[in-house]
Amino acid sequence: MRVLLVEDDEPVAQSLRRGLIRYGFEVEWVSTGAAALGHEGPYDVVLLDLGLPDTDGLDVCRALRERGDVPIIVISARSDETDRVVGLELGADDYVTKPFGVREVIARIRAVMRRAGPRTEVAAAGPDTYGSRLSIDRKAARVRLDGEEVPLAPKEYDLLAFLTEEPGALMSREQIMEAVWDANWFGPTKTLDVHVAALRRKLAGAVVIEAVRGVGFRLEIVKDAGAS
């Protein structure tokens, strides 16, 4: 599913973009209203911030709705009821108030897409495979090992999805915490070690998650026996 993200706050945009990609979405990010209105590529849903630097997001919402019926979800720090009502009256399909979690945004996207019906349906991408044993269906957020679904807690899935974006790459603890627990996480990072241990146990023999002391973690895919 293709998402046009219109957000001028780079940390928010990057965090949301990474989260959506982990769940199989394709995301194009622009930071101004002019760029949103000038974007020519196809997209299935718009995530629209109201506090844009060049124009009011409500005007962008109105202009996009006049062009067609692509679902629009407003994402804004404006929690005032008037803004919410005006946004919906101008054609927005839903309204999410900051701060929000990636899972909430995904749930809202799926809900408006169900309501939109066949007009915006796109072909579903198949699961990503890692070696011969592990597959991740990012659209459905399901993981299979040797063809059997592996029950993962939500953050275990998010962690695995993030580490498998670049197998072999060393990810710092800070990168992982920001991507998986978001930039607003202020709790102990020990929770990361707990989730890594759970993935090692549940996916033993398919992946190796190496701890690099003082830095972070690196995920490697276990090669098939006899592979060169």
TIKOL-750842 format. One record per residue (C-alpha): residue number from 1; residue in three letters; chain; x, y, z. Coordinates in pm, 1 decimal. Example, Ala and Ser with C-alpha at 12.3 -4.5 7.8 and 13.67 -1.06 7.14 Angstrom:
# TIKOL-750842
1 | ALA | A | 1230.0 | -450.0 | 780.0
2 | SER | A | 1367.0 | -106.0 | 714.0
# end
This chain:
# TIKOL-750842
1 | MET | A | 0.0 | 0.0 | 0.0
2 | ARG | A | 137.5 | 340.9 | -98.8
3 | VAL | A | 126.7 | 623.4 | 156.1
4 | LEU | A | 188.4 | 993.0 | 96.4
5 | LEU | A | 313.8 | 1136.4 | 425.2
6 | VAL | A | 290.2 | 1515.4 | 454.9
7 | GLU | A | 480.0 | 1617.6 | 768.9
8 | ASP | A | 733.0 | 1897.7 | 826.9
9 | ASP | A | 873.5 | 1761.6 | 1155.9
10 | GLU | A | 1160.4 | 1541.9 | 1035.9
11 | PRO | A | 1201.9 | 1326.2 | 1350.9
12 | VAL | A | 828.0 | 1252.2 | 1356.2
13 | ALA | A | 823.9 | 1183.4 | 982.3
14 | GLN | A | 1125.9 | 953.9 | 989.0
15 | SER | A | 998.9 | 758.9 | 1289.0
16 | LEU | A | 654.7 | 713.7 | 1132.9
17 | ARG | A | 803.7 | 628.0 | 793.1
18 | ARG | A | 1028.0 | 357.9 | 942.5
19 | GLY | A | 737.0 | 212.9 | 1136.9
20 | LEU | A | 510.0 | 197.7 | 833.1
21 | ILE | A | 780.1 | 38.8 | 618.0
22 | ARG | A | 825.5 | -235.5 | 878.2
23 | TYR | A | 461.4 | -325.5 | 818.4
24 | GLY | A | 494.6 | -342.2 | 441.2
25 | PHE | A | 381.4 | 7.5 | 342.9
26 | GLU | A | 553.1 | 210.9 | 72.2
27 | VAL | A | 599.6 | 566.4 | 197.6
28 | GLU | A | 669.2 | 887.8 | 7.4
29 | TRP | A | 748.0 | 1178.3 | 241.1
30 | VAL | A | 707.1 | 1548.4 | 164.3
31 | SER | A | 738.7 | 1833.7 | 412.1
32 | THR | A | 528.5 | 2114.7 | 261.9
33 | GLY | A | 177.7 | 2168.2 | 135.7
34 | ALA | A | 308.4 | 2273.4 | -205.9
35 | ALA | A | 504.3 | 1949.1 | -237.9
36 | ALA | A | 196.3 | 1749.2 | -139.7
37 | LEU | A | -19.3 | 1919.5 | -401.2
38 | GLY | A | 256.1 | 1885.6 | -661.3
39 | HIS | A | 320.6 | 1517.0 | -593.7
40 | GLU | A | 241.2 | 1321.6 | -908.6
41 | GLY | A | 313.8 | 965.2 | -802.2
42 | PRO | A | 23.0 | 730.8 | -725.5
43 | TYR | A | -72.0 | 678.9 | -361.2
44 | ASP | A | -352.1 | 498.3 | -180.8
45 | VAL | A | -382.8 | 707.5 | 135.8
46 | VAL | A | -258.2 | 1045.9 | 260.5
47 | LEU | A | -130.0 | 1115.0 | 612.2
48 | LEU | A | -155.6 | 1491.4 | 646.6
49 | ASP | A | -15.4 | 1715.3 | 919.6
50 | LEU | A | -199.7 | 2044.9 | 967.4
51 | GLY | A | 96.1 | 2251.3 | 1090.3
52 | LEU | A | 284.1 | 2290.6 | 762.2
53 | PRO | A | 541.3 | 2568.6 | 707.9
54 | ASP | A | 397.2 | 2712.6 | 385.5
55 | THR | A | 20.6 | 2672.3 | 416.4
56 | ASP | A | -248.2 | 2551.8 | 652.6
57 | GLY | A | -299.3 | 2178.8 | 630.1
58 | LEU | A | -673.6 | 2229.8 | 619.6
59 | ASP | A | -633.8 | 2408.7 | 285.9
60 | VAL | A | -426.5 | 2117.0 | 158.2
61 | CYS | A | -696.3 | 1876.7 | 277.7
62 | ARG | A | -961.9 | 2072.4 | 89.8
63 | ALA | A | -754.5 | 2082.1 | -230.6
64 | LEU | A | -675.4 | 1710.6 | -219.4
65 | ARG | A | -1038.7 | 1621.9 | -163.4
66 | GLU | A | -1144.8 | 1835.7 | -458.4
67 | ARG | A | -909.0 | 1632.6 | -676.9
68 | GLY | A | -1042.1 | 1290.9 | -588.5
69 | ASP | A | -1151.2 | 1039.0 | -326.2
70 | VAL | A | -817.0 | 906.0 | -198.9
71 | PRO | A | -853.1 | 854.9 | 180.1
72 | ILE | A | -702.3 | 1132.9 | 392.5
73 | ILE | A | -603.8 | 1088.8 | 756.4
74 | VAL | A | -511.9 | 1407.9 | 940.7
75 | ILE | A | -225.2 | 1372.7 | 1190.3
76 | SER | A | -192.4 | 1680.7 | 1404.9
77 | ALA | A | -91.8 | 1823.6 | 1739.4
78 | ARG | A | -410.1 | 2029.7 | 1724.7
79 | SER | A | -647.0 | 1858.2 | 1964.3
80 | ASP | A | -912.7 | 2130.6 | 1956.2
81 | GLU | A | -1253.5 | 1993.3 | 1866.7
82 | THR | A | -1310.4 | 2271.9 | 1614.1
83 | ASP | A | -1005.4 | 2171.8 | 1409.2
84 | ARG | A | -1114.5 | 1809.7 | 1420.0
85 | VAL | A | -1466.2 | 1892.7 | 1301.5
86 | VAL | A | -1343.1 | 2129.0 | 1028.6
87 | GLY | A | -1094.5 | 1869.7 | 903.4
88 | LEU | A | -1363.9 | 1605.8 | 876.1
89 | GLU | A | -1604.2 | 1848.6 | 710.7
90 | LEU | A | -1338.9 | 1937.9 | 451.5
91 | GLY | A | -1312.2 | 1574.9 | 350.8
92 | ALA | A | -1069.0 | 1404.5 | 587.1
93 | ASP | A | -1163.0 | 1042.5 | 654.8
94 | ASP | A | -1009.0 | 1032.2 | 1002.7
95 | TYR | A | -818.1 | 1249.5 | 1250.7
96 | VAL | A | -532.7 | 1132.9 | 1476.0
97 | THR | A | -396.9 | 1358.2 | 1750.5
98 | LYS | A | -26.3 | 1365.3 | 1836.7
99 | PRO | A | 141.3 | 1199.2 | 2012.5
100 | PHE | A | 40.8 | 868.4 | 1859.0
101 | GLY | A | 190.1 | 525.1 | 1806.4
102 | VAL | A | 263.4 | 362.6 | 1472.0
103 | ARG | A | 19.8 | 81.9 | 1547.8
104 | GLU | A | -262.9 | 332.0 | 1600.0
105 | VAL | A | -188.4 | 496.6 | 1264.8
106 | ILE | A | -179.7 | 158.7 | 1090.4
107 | ALA | A | -512.9 | 63.8 | 1247.1
108 | ARG | A | -662.9 | 391.7 | 1125.1
109 | ILE | A | -522.7 | 335.3 | 773.8
110 | ARG | A | -665.7 | -14.7 | 755.2
111 | ALA | A | -1001.5 | 107.0 | 882.0
112 | VAL | A | -1035.5 | 383.2 | 622.7
113 | MET | A | -915.9 | 148.6 | 348.0
114 | ARG | A | -1184.6 | -103.2 | 444.0
115 | ARG | A | -1443.4 | 172.1 | 422.2
116 | ALA | A | -1299.4 | 289.7 | 90.5
117 | GLY | A | -1355.5 | -55.9 | -56.6
118 | PRO | A | -1230.2 | -180.7 | -391.5
119 | ARG | A | -1149.7 | 159.6 | -536.4
120 | THR | A | -803.3 | 168.3 | -378.4
121 | GLU | A | -714.0 | -197.2 | -343.8
122 | VAL | A | -365.8 | -290.7 | -462.9
123 | ALA | A | -197.0 | -623.8 | -510.6
124 | ALA | A | -58.9 | -762.8 | -188.8
125 | ALA | A | 313.8 | -817.4 | -176.3
126 | GLY | A | 432.9 | -1161.3 | -75.9
127 | PRO | A | 627.8 | -1231.5 | 241.8
128 | ASP | A | 999.0 | -1154.6 | 262.9
129 | THR | A | 1215.6 | -1465.4 | 299.3
130 | TYR | A | 1541.4 | -1497.2 | 489.3
131 | GLY | A | 1722.4 | -1817.7 | 408.3
132 | SER | A | 1506.4 | -2125.4 | 360.4
133 | ARG | A | 1347.4 | -2127.6 | 706.4
134 | LEU | A | 1229.9 | -1777.9 | 797.8
135 | SER | A | 967.7 | -1558.1 | 632.6
136 | ILE | A | 811.2 | -1227.8 | 739.5
137 | ASP | A | 478.0 | -1115.4 | 602.3
138 | ARG | A | 504.8 | -744.3 | 672.2
139 | LYS | A | 155.4 | -670.6 | 547.9
140 | ALA | A | -2.1 | -912.7 | 795.0
141 | ALA | A | 272.1 | -875.3 | 1059.9
142 | ARG | A | 322.5 | -1251.7 | 1075.0
143 | VAL | A | 641.8 | -1452.3 | 1105.1
144 | ARG | A | 684.6 | -1814.3 | 999.5
145 | LEU | A | 964.4 | -2056.7 | 1076.3
146 | ASP | A | 973.7 | -2373.3 | 864.5
147 | GLY | A | 622.0 | -2287.1 | 749.0
148 | GLU | A | 477.7 | -2263.9 | 1099.8
149 | GLU | A | 366.2 | -1929.6 | 1242.4
150 | VAL | A | 580.5 | -1807.4 | 1531.3
151 | PRO | A | 383.8 | -1627.9 | 1806.5
152 | LEU | A | 564.9 | -1300.5 | 1872.4
153 | ALA | A | 476.0 | -1022.4 | 2111.4
154 | PRO | A | 415.3 | -689.3 | 1933.7
155 | LYS | A | 755.7 | -543.1 | 2022.6
156 | GLU | A | 929.2 | -870.9 | 1938.3
157 | TYR | A | 782.7 | -844.3 | 1589.0
158 | ASP | A | 880.0 | -477.3 | 1558.9
159 | LEU | A | 1236.3 | -557.6 | 1667.9
160 | LEU | A | 1270.2 | -846.5 | 1423.1
161 | ALA | A | 1120.9 | -642.6 | 1139.2
162 | PHE | A | 1367.9 | -361.2 | 1206.2
163 | LEU | A | 1677.8 | -581.4 | 1232.8
164 | THR | A | 1589.5 | -771.4 | 914.5
165 | GLU | A | 1563.8 | -450.1 | 713.1
166 | GLU | A | 1943.4 | -471.4 | 680.0
167 | PRO | A | 2074.8 | -815.9 | 777.2
168 | GLY | A | 2438.2 | -797.6 | 879.4
169 | ALA | A | 2426.6 | -426.2 | 964.0
170 | LEU | A | 2532.4 | -319.5 | 1312.5
171 | MET | A | 2253.0 | -125.8 | 1481.1
172 | SER | A | 2323.4 | 81.4 | 1790.2
173 | ARG | A | 2104.5 | 48.3 | 2095.3
174 | GLU | A | 1993.4 | 409.0 | 2040.9
175 | GLN | A | 1889.7 | 340.3 | 1680.8
176 | ILE | A | 1692.3 | 35.6 | 1784.0
177 | MET | A | 1521.2 | 203.1 | 2079.0
178 | GLU | A | 1418.8 | 501.6 | 1865.9
179 | ALA | A | 1289.7 | 286.0 | 1581.4
180 | VAL | A | 1110.1 | 19.0 | 1783.8
181 | TRP | A | 1011.1 | 198.3 | 2105.2
182 | ASP | A | 998.4 | 545.3 | 1937.0
183 | ALA | A | 1188.7 | 862.6 | 2016.6
184 | ASN | A | 976.7 | 933.1 | 2325.3
185 | TRP | A | 1094.5 | 622.0 | 2512.7
186 | PHE | A | 1250.1 | 716.0 | 2845.8
187 | GLY | A | 1252.5 | 378.7 | 3019.3
188 | PRO | A | 1549.1 | 145.9 | 3072.7
189 | THR | A | 1706.6 | -9.4 | 2763.0
190 | LYS | A | 1723.4 | -343.3 | 2946.2
191 | THR | A | 1389.9 | -421.4 | 2783.6
192 | LEU | A | 1579.8 | -444.1 | 2453.2
193 | ASP | A | 1796.4 | -728.0 | 2589.0
194 | VAL | A | 1485.8 | -911.7 | 2706.8
195 | HIS | A | 1328.3 | -892.6 | 2360.6
196 | VAL | A | 1651.8 | -996.7 | 2187.7
197 | ALA | A | 1671.8 | -1301.1 | 2414.7
198 | ALA | A | 1313.0 | -1392.7 | 2324.8
199 | LEU | A | 1385.5 | -1371.8 | 1951.3
200 | ARG | A | 1699.3 | -1582.8 | 1989.0
201 | ARG | A | 1495.2 | -1849.8 | 2162.7
202 | LYS | A | 1201.0 | -1846.4 | 1923.6
203 | LEU | A | 1408.2 | -1827.6 | 1603.2
204 | ALA | A | 1700.7 | -2047.5 | 1703.6
205 | GLY | A | 1877.5 | -2192.8 | 1402.1
206 | ALA | A | 1730.8 | -1941.1 | 1155.6
207 | VAL | A | 1895.3 | -1618.5 | 1271.1
208 | VAL | A | 2182.9 | -1518.1 | 1496.5
209 | ILE | A | 2155.5 | -1189.3 | 1685.3
210 | GLU | A | 2506.0 | -1088.8 | 1786.9
211 | ALA | A | 2560.6 | -845.1 | 2072.8
212 | VAL | A | 2843.7 | -599.1 | 2009.7
213 | ARG | A | 2957.8 | -478.0 | 2348.7
214 | GLY | A | 2909.4 | -108.6 | 2404.1
215 | VAL | A | 2740.4 | -57.1 | 2067.1
216 | GLY | A | 2433.5 | -264.6 | 1987.7
217 | PHE | A | 2324.1 | -569.9 | 1789.4
218 | ARG | A | 2374.7 | -729.2 | 1450.5
219 | LEU | A | 2135.4 | -984.5 | 1297.7
220 | GLU | A | 2274.3 | -1249.9 | 1063.6
221 | ILE | A | 2075.2 | -1501.4 | 862.8
222 | VAL | A | 2188.2 | -1860.8 | 917.8
223 | LYS | A | 2294.2 | -2005.0 | 582.9
224 | ASP | A | 2146.1 | -2328.6 | 463.6
225 | ALA | A | 2355.2 | -2638.0 | 522.5
226 | GLY | A | 2582.8 | -2693.0 | 224.6
227 | ALA | A | 2543.0 | -2338.7 | 93.8
228 | SER | A | 2862.2 | -2177.0 | -22.7
# end
